Amino acid sequence: MPPHRDAGQAFPIYLTVVAGLLFLALAYFAVGQGAVNRSGAQTAADAAVLAAAQDAREQLTDEWVKVLLDPTKWQQIFQGEAQIGDPCWRAEQLAARNDAQLNTCNSPALLKYRVDVKTNKSVGRSVVPGTESVKSIASATAVIEPLCTFELPDEGNEEDVLPQLSCKDRVWEIDPAEPSKLPKPEDLFDVHLG
């Protein structure tokens, strides 16, 4: 009786293991594609919401300059209660620059903005069926934080001197005659993701 040979039986197992590893590698690649696309969506959302909040901050500063001679109205500005234009056009602009489209942009509270974006590009073709048309979505929120405090003069004190504005580490002597020396938007308000 001839001896049994096992040499040919290992080859199908080897092929199965290699095919399995190749499939896993392609699956990890698909997950990587999705992660990159999702990261791009989050970058677009962050940039868009920060742009909207910064535009709102500039508008609030312009409103503060308009009421500069009436310090009783300053607090409304610093609380975000001023009437300003819609800053979402800046959010749309920045989303487009990051290859995404703006789905929503709103202000759920005073001094707070939220956006939702969707990428223009899909995840792409991969071993995972249906990914060729899937687009990533992301949302972000930005907060405008007032940096300044002030004290109104006592009632009956009829001086024409405006109150000092204490902003973070600096005290501003407000002089309407020198507009170039007034605080800038970034001196009055901080903008950050929230």
C-alpha positions in Angstrom: 0.0 0.0 0.0 1.5 3.4 -1.0 2.1 6.0 1.8 -0.5 8.8 2.2 0.6 12.3 1.0 -0.7 15.4 2.9 1.1 18.0 0.8 -1.8 18.9 -1.4 -4.3 19.4 1.5 -2.6 22.5 2.9 -2.9 24.5 -0.2 -6.7 25.1 0.0 -6.4 26.1 3.6 -3.6 28.5 2.7 -5.8 30.1 -0.1 -8.8 30.4 2.3 -6.6 32.2 4.9 -5.1 34.5 2.3 -8.5 35.4 0.9 -9.8 36.1 4.4 -6.9 38.4 5.2 -7.3 40.2 1.9 -11.0 40.7 2.6 -10.2 42.0 6.1 -7.6 44.4 4.6 -10.2 45.7 2.1 -12.8 46.1 4.9 -10.3 48.1 7.0 -9.6 50.2 4.0 -13.4 50.9 3.6 -13.6 51.9 7.3 -10.6 54.2 6.7 -12.3 55.8 3.7 -15.4 56.4 5.9 -13.3 57.9 8.7 -11.5 60.3 6.3 -14.8 61.4 4.8 -16.3 61.9 8.3 -13.3 63.8 9.4 -13.7 66.1 6.4 -17.3 66.7 7.3 -16.4 67.6 10.9 -13.7 70.0 9.6 -16.3 71.7 7.4 -18.8 71.9 10.2 -16.3 73.4 12.6 -15.1 76.0 10.1 -18.6 76.9 9.1 -19.9 77.5 12.6 -16.8 79.4 13.7 -17.2 81.7 10.6 -20.9 82.4 11.5 -20.0 83.1 15.1 -17.1 85.4 14.1 -19.4 87.3 11.7 -22.0 87.7 14.5 -19.2 88.9 16.8 -18.2 91.6 14.3 -21.8 92.7 13.9 -22.3 92.9 17.7 -19.1 95.1 17.9 -20.6 97.4 15.2 -23.8 97.7 17.3 -21.7 98.5 20.4 -20.0 101.3 18.5 -23.4 102.7 17.4 -24.5 103.0 21.0 -21.1 103.9 22.4 -22.4 107.2 23.9 -25.2 105.4 25.7 -23.6 103.0 28.2 -27.0 101.9 29.4 -27.3 99.9 26.2 -23.9 98.2 26.4 -25.1 95.3 28.5 -27.7 94.3 25.8 -24.9 94.1 23.3 -22.7 92.0 25.5 -25.6 89.7 26.2 -26.3 89.2 22.5 -29.7 91.0 22.5 -28.9 93.3 19.7 -30.6 93.1 16.3 -28.0 91.8 13.9 -28.1 90.3 10.4 -28.0 86.6 9.7 -24.4 85.4 9.8 -25.2 82.0 8.2 -24.0 83.2 4.8 -20.5 83.0 6.2 -21.2 79.4 7.4 -22.4 78.5 3.9 -19.3 80.0 2.4 -16.9 78.1 4.6 -18.7 74.8 4.2 -18.4 75.2 0.4 -14.7 75.9 0.8 -14.3 72.6 2.6 -16.2 70.7 -0.1 -19.5 70.4 1.9 -22.9 71.8 1.8 -24.6 73.6 4.7 -27.8 71.8 5.7 -28.9 74.0 8.6 -27.6 77.0 10.5 -29.3 78.5 13.4 -28.9 80.2 16.7 -30.5 78.0 19.4 -29.7 80.5 22.1 -28.2 84.0 22.4 -24.5 84.0 21.6 -24.6 80.4 20.3 -24.7 79.1 16.7 -25.1 75.5 15.4 -24.6 74.1 11.9 -25.1 70.8 10.2 -23.2 70.0 7.0 -23.0 67.1 4.5 -20.0 66.3 2.4 -20.2 66.7 -1.4 -18.2 63.6 -2.0 -19.4 60.1 -1.0 -17.4 57.5 0.9 -16.7 55.8 -2.4 -16.6 52.3 -3.8 -15.4 49.6 -1.4 -16.1 46.0 -0.4 -19.0 47.2 1.7 -22.0 47.4 -0.6 -23.9 50.7 -0.9 -21.1 53.0 0.2 -20.7 54.6 -3.2 -23.6 57.0 -2.5 -23.2 57.5 1.3 -22.1 61.0 2.3 -20.9 62.0 5.7 -22.8 64.5 7.9 -21.5 66.4 10.9 -22.7 69.2 13.2 -20.9 71.8 15.3 -21.7 74.5 17.8 -19.9 77.7 18.5 -20.2 80.1 21.4 -19.6 83.8 21.6 -18.4 84.7 25.0 -18.4 88.3 26.2 -15.0 89.3 27.7 -15.8 92.7 29.2 -17.5 94.1 32.2 -18.2 97.7 33.2 -19.9 99.8 35.9 -22.5 102.4 35.0 -22.0 105.8 36.7 -24.3 106.4 39.7 -27.7 107.9 38.9 -27.6 111.7 39.1 -23.9 111.8 38.2 -24.2 113.7 35.0 -20.6 113.5 33.8 -20.0 113.0 30.1 -17.3 110.4 30.9 -17.9 106.9 29.6 -17.3 104.0 31.9 -14.1 102.0 31.7 -14.4 98.7 30.0 -12.5 95.8 31.7 -11.9 93.1 29.1 -9.9 90.1 30.2 -6.4 91.5 31.1 -6.9 95.0 29.8 -8.8 98.1 30.9 -10.0 100.3 28.1 -10.6 104.1 28.5 -13.3 104.6 25.9 -12.9 107.8 23.8 -15.4 108.1 20.9 -13.2 110.8 19.4 -10.5 108.2 18.7 -12.3 105.3 17.0 -9.0 103.6 16.0 -8.3 103.1 19.8 -11.6 101.4 20.5 -11.5 97.7 21.3 -11.7 95.3 18.4 -14.2 92.4 18.1 -11.7 89.9 19.5 -11.1 92.2 22.5 -14.8 92.3 23.3 -15.9 88.7 22.6 -14.2 85.3 22.4 -15.4 82.8 19.8 -14.9 79.0 20.4 -16.4 75.7 19.7 -18.9 74.6 22.3 
